[in-house]
């Protein structure tokens, strides 16, 4: 039976899943790790302050996947789906 678990940030996993994914995109070479993580950190601070528009964060964090084929991404998430 499939099980879906979500929103595990800082509970069952050590970290924020979106930040961990951003770090992975840096390791993959999809983004410049230093500048991308700097911007991610700024946005996470805005989130904690209640000042982040979620659509802005989604546009930022999904942009590196734009134009990639499903095959380029699927093997990275497939084992977890």
N, C-alpha and C positions, 0 to 999 in steps of 0.2 A: 504494500500500500504506500503510495507516494506521500511524503510529508513535506509541507512547506513551512519554513521557519524564517522569520524576518525580524528586523529591528533588534539585532543582537548587540548593537554598539555598546561597548564598555560594560557588557554583561557577560555573555557567553564567549565573546571574542575580545581580545585585548586591542582595542582601537575602534576607530570609526570606519565602517565598511567603505564609504565613499572615498575617504582619504587613503585607505589601503589600496583601493582600485586606482586612484590617481598615482600612487607610488609605483604600482605595477606598470602603468602605461609609460612611466619614465624608464623603468627597467627594459621595457620592450622597445624603447627608442621612438615611441609615438609622440612624445613631447620632450621639451627641454626640461629635465627634472628640476633644476634649481628654480627657474622662473615659474614653472607650472605649480610647484609646491608652494612657492611664496604666495602666489595668487590664491591657491586653495586655502592656505592658512589665513589669509585676509578674509576670505569669504566665510570660513568657519568661525572666526571671531565675530563677524557681523551676525552670523546665525545665533551664536550664544547671546548676543546683545538684543536679539529679536529684530534685527534690522536687515535681514537678508531676504530678498525676493527669490523664492524658490525657483521661479522660471529662469532667473539669471544664473543661478548655480547649475541648473540642469543644462542650460545652453553651454556654459563653460565646461562642465565635466563630460558632456557627450560629444563636443566638437571634435576631439581626436579620433572618434570612431566614424565620423562622417566620411563617406566615400570609400570606406573599407568594405570588402566583400563579407557576406555572412561567414564564409569559410575562415577568413582571417580572425574572426572574433569567436566563432562557435567553439573551437577547441579550447579556448580559455575559460569558457563558462559551461560548456557541455557536461563535464563530469559532475557539476553541481546541480544541474537541472533535473 
